[in-house]
Amino acid sequence: MRDDDIVMPSIGGAGSSLLGNVILELGLHYVDLTKETLRPDGSSRPPTDEITRRIRAGRFAEAPERPTAPRFMKTHLPAGEFENHAIGGVWMLVRDPRDALYSWYQYHRGFARLPWEQVPGTFEEFLAKPFFIGVPPVAAWTSYYREWAGRGRGCAHFTTLRFEDLKRRPVTTMREALEPLGLSYSTGQLGRATERSSFTAMRRHEDSVAATGGSARVMRSGAVDGWRSWMTPELEPFFTGSDFTALAQSFGYDL
């Protein structure tokens, strides 16, 4: 890694497919640290797995052949995994945690293959049991974003991007994030990049490349405030812890 790399952490389900596709559409160097191979010259070899084919919907399915700076690096790893690496900045992608955790659960329902990726049969069971790091999902969300916010504040560039803002005012949101990095685009360029990364465009692309015989989709709904359609009195208590609600409030989510 380089000291001008922009790391983009998010919990699964927060909208990284949307943000990554916009970055690719702008012709910038986007890297999925979970799957791509970084070369010594700074370039990367894009993955060819099924999920990546589904979510890279635009004209630029691969990173630029010649390395460009900065590199925008998607990760779901906790901040501690990067403590020995100098990075240029953090773009922390957040979403209303109710929607993010529900989307995370639905993704693993549809695509988990290995035993440690499997989720229980209901969302309530998922919320009640440890997942991945030994604590239940709400506690995992809280520790993940608290630690990344702390790391981001120590970087030259730190931006919190909200999924809801990317959906409601995508051009303005992207412009405000890019300009501090010295990256300027016209309204038309940003409009085209975000339109090609819209849920409709990405769902159409996924439907065109998805393997036949299954109903699971990465592009499942892409809704803002989707929790209103599934929240029940039995689920509400999972989203009431004081540390959790205070952190969500700091991102603009009043739970």
KAJO-V314343 format. One record per residue. N is the residue number from 1. SS is DSSP state (H for helix, E for strand, L for the rest). OMEGA is omega as a letter, one per 30 degrees, with the letter a starting at -180 (none if undefined). BURIAL is + if it has 16 or more other ideal C-beta (glycine too) atoms within 10 Angstrom, else -. Layout:
n->[N/N]
ss->[SS/SS]
omega->[OMEGA/OMEGA]
burial->[BURIAL/BURIAL]
This chain:
n->[1/2/3/4/5/6/7/8/9/10/11/12/13/14/15/16/17/18/19/20/21/22/23/24/25/26/27/28/29/30/31/32/33/34/35/36/37/38/39/40/41/42/43/44/45/46/47/48/49/50/51/52/53/54/55/56/57/58/59/60/61/62/63/64/65/66/67/68/69/70/71/72/73/74/75/76/77/78/79/80/81/82/83/84/85/86/87/88/89/90/91/92/93/94/95/96/97/98/99/100/101/102/103/104/105/106/107/108/109/110/111/112/113/114/115/116/117/118/119/120/121/122/123/124/125/126/127/128/129/130/131/132/133/134/135/136/137/138/139/140/141/142/143/144/145/146/147/148/149/150/151/152/153/154/155/156/157/158/159/160/161/162/163/164/165/166/167/168/169/170/171/172/173/174/175/176/177/178/179/180/181/182/183/184/185/186/187/188/189/190/191/192/193/194/195/196/197/198/199/200/201/202/203/204/205/206/207/208/209/210/211/212/213/214/215/216/217/218/219/220/221/222/223/224/225/226/227/228/229/230/231/232/233/234/235/236/237/238/239/240/241/242/243/244/245/246/247/248/249/250/251/252/253/254/255]
ss->[L/L/L/L/L/E/E/E/E/L/L/L/L/L/L/H/H/H/H/H/H/H/H/H/H/L/L/L/E/E/E/E/L/L/L/L/E/E/L/L/L/L/L/E/E/L/L/L/L/H/H/H/H/H/H/L/L/L/L/L/L/L/L/L/L/L/L/L/L/L/E/E/E/E/E/L/L/L/H/H/H/H/L/L/L/L/L/L/E/E/E/E/E/E/L/L/H/H/H/H/H/H/H/H/H/H/H/H/H/H/H/L/L/L/H/H/H/L/L/L/L/L/H/H/H/H/H/H/L/E/L/L/L/L/L/E/H/H/H/H/H/H/H/H/H/H/H/H/H/H/H/H/H/L/L/L/E/E/E/E/E/E/H/H/H/H/H/H/L/H/H/H/H/H/H/H/H/H/H/H/H/L/L/L/L/L/H/H/H/H/H/H/H/H/H/L/L/L/H/H/H/H/H/H/H/H/H/H/H/L/L/L/L/L/L/L/L/L/L/L/L/L/L/L/L/H/H/H/H/L/L/L/H/H/H/H/H/H/H/L/L/H/H/H/H/H/H/H/H/H/L/L/L/L/L]
omega->[a/a/l/l/l/l/a/a/l/l/l/a/a/l/a/l/l/a/l/a/l/a/l/a/l/l/l/a/a/a/l/a/l/a/a/l/l/l/a/a/l/l/a/l/a/l/l/a/a/a/a/l/a/a/l/a/a/a/a/l/a/l/l/a/l/a/l/l/f/l/l/a/l/l/l/a/l/a/a/l/a/a/l/a/l/l/a/a/l/l/a/a/a/l/l/a/l/l/a/a/l/l/l/l/a/l/a/l/a/a/l/l/a/a/a/l/a/l/l/a/a/l/l/l/l/a/a/a/l/l/l/a/l/l/l/a/a/l/l/l/a/a/a/a/l/a/l/l/l/l/a/a/l/a/l/a/l/a/l/l/l/l/a/l/l/l/a/a/a/a/a/a/l/l/a/l/a/a/l/l/a/a/a/l/l/l/l/l/a/l/l/a/a/l/l/l/l/l/a/a/a/l/l/l/a/l/a/a/a/l/a/l/l/a/a/l/l/l/a/l/l/a/l/a/l/a/a/a/a/a/l/l/a/a/a/a/l/a/a/a/a/l/a/a/l/l/l/l/l/l/l/a/a/a/none]
burial->[+/-/-/-/+/+/+/+/+/+/+/-/+/+/+/+/+/+/+/+/+/+/+/+/+/+/-/+/+/+/+/+/+/-/-/+/-/+/-/-/-/-/+/+/-/+/+/-/-/-/+/+/+/+/+/+/+/+/-/+/-/-/+/-/-/-/-/-/-/+/+/+/+/+/+/+/-/+/+/-/-/+/-/-/-/-/+/+/+/+/+/+/+/+/+/+/+/+/+/+/+/+/+/+/+/+/+/+/+/-/-/-/-/-/-/-/-/-/+/-/-/-/+/-/-/+/+/-/-/-/+/-/-/-/-/+/+/+/+/+/+/+/+/+/+/-/-/+/+/-/+/+/-/-/+/-/+/+/+/+/+/+/+/+/+/+/+/-/-/+/+/-/+/+/+/-/+/+/-/-/+/-/-/-/+/-/-/-/+/+/-/+/+/+/-/+/+/+/-/-/+/+/+/-/+/+/-/-/-/+/-/-/-/-/-/-/+/+/+/+/-/+/-/+/-/+/+/-/-/-/-/-/-/-/+/-/-/+/+/-/-/-/-/+/+/-/+/+/-/-/+/-/+/-/-]
